[in-house]
Amino acid sequence: MIIEPRMLGSQKLLGAPLHRLSGHTHRHIVRAWLMAASVMGLIGIVLYGRAALWVLLTCVAAAVGVDTICSLLSRNRTPGRTERAALTGLLLGLTFPATIPWAVATFGAVVSILIGQVVFQGTLQPALVGRVVAQFVFSGYLSLGGALAYSPVLTPGHVLMGDIRSAERVADYRGWIESQESTTFEAYELERPVQILRRFAVSQVEPDGDLRYTPLIRDLLPPWEDTIFGVVPGGIGETCTVGLIIVGLYLIHRGFLRWQLPLTVLASAAFALSILPVEIARDYRWFPALEFEQDRAVGMAYILYHLTSGQLMLTAFLLAGDVTASPMRVHGQILYAAGIGVIAVFMRLYGVLDGECYWAVLIMNAFVTTIDRQIRRPVLGT
């Protein structure tokens, strides 16, 4: 006897493709990620003003425009293609500082679509492809050895509407809120926390007697809560830790991001920071996590600053989990995320500083096929 679907009263279920049984399509996934990235874009606009808005709009418009031209030329009108291009442009914009010229943003978006999506078909994170190529071509704007060592952030009285290009350096900076009373300009120009941490790692911060980590935390770094709320210089979407955690939890709740991936990125980065040495007074000191000074766990504070500064949070919650550029299985994603965390920390301490997390993602993207091949789901009956 042949049982037809209608005999079971489940014709709709049996007739649906397997990837549609959950009710979510590729377009639903892209729109959820687009919403999460848009939230971070809005936070960046608040922190960095109108300049951030123009950077984001330029990236999105250029990405959608180039993708539309490619679609017309190839006669490939895949559903959701425009949303995917807009997401690529928006993610790219989140990695840029608000002070870059429009030409840099446009160039990065064009490369993201033509190389990241058309040539590599999304196997490398498209937005990061555009970001690292732009870093090579426009090194004067995207190098922490030069222009980005000091970057601006709007003062508390000028968020959203302030002119970030009018920033001035603060001689005695005590924190985002505390320094407001002694300033009259619209934006602070500050050294990036990751740049300060790098100078400490290569013995460019003088110890205070027997105190080695205390001068870094007490005199050079901003208050830790500033890195939590994002009121420090950096990329448009890189700095607000609490915002990135919230949008990451949203994606996890929707089922579009496995919690193991961001957790492993952060845990592996913390582990690497706990053991990799820093050079202090020409002496390499291993296991920073074990450092105590004046009964304070300064080593743990050093690690926490690393985790909440720079691009690590943006990478963990929005960039590393790209569905087309990350492994399919949970165990593969854990291995992939661990590689990102360790490579990013190693580069931050000893290698390329600007975009170190973005380089780490692209390096691990190259191993995704191998990871998927080695980590397969067991076949039923074997």
N, C-alpha and C positions, 0 to 999 in steps of 0.2 A: 504494500500500500504506500502510495506517495503522499506525504503530508505537505499540503500547500500552506503558504504563510497565512492565508485568510482563515484556514481551518483552526489555527491557533489563536486567532484574534490579535495577531501581532505583525500584521503586514508592514506597518510603518517602521517598526523596529528592525525587522529582518531585512527590509529593503534599503536601510540606510547604510552608507559606508561606515566602516569601523571607526574612523576618526571623527565621525559625527555623533556617535552614541552619547558622548558627554554633553552635547548641546553646544559646545564651543567650536567655532571655526577659527581659521587663521586670522580672519579680520577681527574677531573678538579679542584674540590675544594681542594683536598689534594695537588695538584701541586702548586696551588696559595699560600697556606699556606707554602709550602716548599720553594717557592721562597722568601716569606717575611722573613722566618726564616733564609734563607741563606744570605740575605742582612745583617741581624744583626750579623750573624756569621762572615762575612767579616769585619764588623766594629770592632768586638771584636778582630779579628786577628791583625788588624792595631793597636789597643790600647794596646794589651797584648802580641803580638809577636807570635813566633813559638810555644810556650807552649800552647797557646789557640788553635792553629790549631790541635795539637796532641790530646788535650782533645776532641775536636769536632769529629775528625776522629775516635777516639776510641769509643765514644758513638754511632755514626752512624753505624760503622762496627759491634759492638757487638749487637746492636738492630736488624740489618738486618740479621745477622748470626743466632741469636736465633730464630727469626721469621721464617726464612727459614727452620730450623730444625723442628719447630712446625708444619709448613705447610706440610712438607714431612711425618711426623708421623701421622697427622690427615687426610692427603690426601685432604686438603682444600686449593685449589689454587684460592682464590678469586681475581679477577682483582683489581689492585691497592694496594694489600696487602704489597708489597715491599716498595712502596712509603710511605704508612702509617707508616711502621716501621722506615723508614729513617727519617720521620718527627718527630716521637717520640724521636728517638735518638738525633736529632739535637736540639729539644726544651730542652731536658734534659741537653745537653751540654751547652746551653745558661745560665742555672741556676747555673752552677758550676764555681768556680774561676779557673783561668788558672794554678794555682799552685798545684792542687790536683794530686796525683799519678794516674797512669793508672788503677790500681786495683780498685780505687773508681769509676772511670768513667765506667769501665766494669761492676762492680757490679750493679751500678744504672741502666744501660741499660738492663741488664738481668732481674732485678726485674720489670722494666717498662713493658717489654714484657710479662713475665710469669704471673705477678700478675695484672698489669694494663690492659693489653689487653686480655690475655687468661682467667684469673679468673673473672675479673670484666667486661669484654667485652667492655671496654672503657667508662663505666658509671662513673668511676672516671678518671680524667685526667691522662693518663698512665705515661707521663713524670714526673708528680709531685708525683705519687706514688713511683717511683724509687728514686726521690730526697729526700723525707722525710724518706724513709726506710734507704737510705744511710746515712742520717743525724744521725739516731740512731746508726747504726753499726760503722760509722767512725766519731764519735763525735769530735775526736781530730783534724780533718781536716775541719769539717763543723759546727763549733760552734763559734758564735761571742764572747762567754765568753773566748775563747782561741785563736786559731790560726788565725781566721778571723777578730779579732778586728783591726789588722793592716794588710793591703794587699797592693800589689805593683801595679803600673801603669808605663808604659814606659815614659821616658822624651821626650820632643819634638824632640830632635835630634836623637832619637833611635826608633821611632815608626816603627812597622812592623818587623824589623829585630833585635831589641834589645833582650838582655837576661833578662827576667823579674825576674829570680831567683837571680840576682846579685843586687837586690834592697837594698838601704840603707835609713835610716830615715833622714829627713831634720829637722834641729833644728829650723830654721826660715822660715817656708813655707808661701809664699805669693801668691801662685797660680801656675797653671801648666806652664804658660809662664814666669811669673815674676821670678820664682825660678830657671830657667834654667841657668842664668848667674853665679850663685853661686855654681853649682854642676858640677861634672865631671863624675859621674856614669850614668849607663844606665836606671835606674828605681828608682822612689821614692817609699818608703814604708810609707804609710800614714794610719791614722786612718779612718775607714769608716765613711761617714757622718751620716748614721743611728745610728752608735754607739755613736757618739757625741750627736746627738739629744736625744738618750735614756739617756745618762748621765745627760743631762739638765733636762729631765722630772722627774728624781728621785733625784734632788737636789745635783748633783755632780759637778755643775758649780757654782762657787762663784760669787755673784753679785758684781758690782762695784758701791758701794754707793746705790743710788736710781735706778741705771740702772740694770735691771735684764736680759733682752733679748739681750741688746747690746753686752755684753762680749761674748755671744755665737756666734753672727753673725760676730762681728768684729775680735775676737781673735782666734776662734777655727774652725769654718766652712770654707771650701774653698770658693772662689768667686762663686756666684750663676751660672755664665755662664759656669763654669767647669762642673757642674752637667747637664747642658743642652747639652753640646757636649760630655759628657761621659768621660772626662779626670779625673776621680776619681776612687778609688779602688772599686771593686765589682765583681759580676759575669760577665762572658764573654758577655752576651747579656743584662745585666740589666741596664747599666749606661748611654747609649747614648739616651737621651730623644728625641732629634730631629729625630734620625733615627727611633725610635719606632713609633713616630707620623706619619712619612712618610709611613712606611710599613702598619700601621694601616689604613691610608687613602686609600692606594692601595687596601686593602682587602674590605674596605667599598665601594669603587668605583666599584669593581668587583661584589659586591652584596653578598659576602661570610661572611661579618661581619656587623651586624646592628649597626649603629652609637650610638644607645641608650645605648648599653652595656658598651663600654669603657667610655663614658661620665658619665654614672651613677656611675661606679666604682670610678672615680676621684671626682665627685661631692659629693658622700656620704662620701668618705675619707676626703675631705676638710671640710664638715659639721661636722664630728666627731672631727676633729682637732680643729675646731673653738670653740667647747664647752667643750671638755674633759679637766680636770685640769692637770696642771703640778705643781710639788713640787719645790718651790723656797725658800731657807732658812727655810725649815721645815714648809712652809705655802703653802697650796694648793690654786692655783689661777685658777678659772674657766674662761671660755670664752677668750682664748688667742687671738682670732681674734680682740678683742677690745683694745689690748695693744698698747700704743703709748709712745715713749721715745724720748725726744728732737725733738718733732714734726715729728717723723718718725714712719711709720706704721710697727713697728718691729713684731707685731703679725702676720700680713699678710706675712712678709718675712719668719717667722718661718714656716707657713703653706706651702708656696711655696717650701721651702727646703725639707719638708717632701714629697711633691708630686713628685719632680724630683730626689729624692734619693732612693736608694734601689731597690726593686723589683716591685714597684707599677705600673710603666709604662709598663714593660714587661708583668705583669699580666693582665692589662687592655686591651692591644692591641693584645697579642698573645696567652695567656694561658687561660683566662677566657672564650673565645669565641669558644672553641672546640665544633664542631657541635654535637658530640655524648654525651657530658657531660654537656650541657647547655640546658635550657628550649627551647621549640619550638616557643612559642608565644612571641610577643614583651613585653607585660605586665609581663609575667613570667620572661623574661630576665632582665627587670628593677628591679624586686624584688630580683632576684638572684644576680645581680651586686651590688645592695645597700647592701646586706648582706656581700658580699666580702669586700667592702670598709670599712664598719664599723668594722668588725671583724679584718681585717688587721691592722687598726689603733689602736684598743684596745690592740691587742697583741704586736704591736710595742712599745707602751707606757708602758704597764704593764705586759706583758706575755712573751712568747717565742719570741726572737728577730730574730734569724736566720731562714729564710724561713717563716716569719710570713704571707706573702701574699700567699705563696703556701699552707700553712695550711688553710687559709681562703677559697681558691678555693675548696679544698677537702672537707671541712666542708659543703660548699654550694652545692657541687656535690651530697652529700647524700640527699639533699632535692629537687632535680630536679624533681623526679617522683611525689612527693607531690605537687609541684608547678604546674606541667603540669596537674595534676588531678583536681586541684582547678580552674585553669585558662584555660577554654576550649572555643573554638570558638562556638558561638551560632549556633544551627542547623536551617537551613532554614525552615521557616514555624512555628517556635515555638516562 
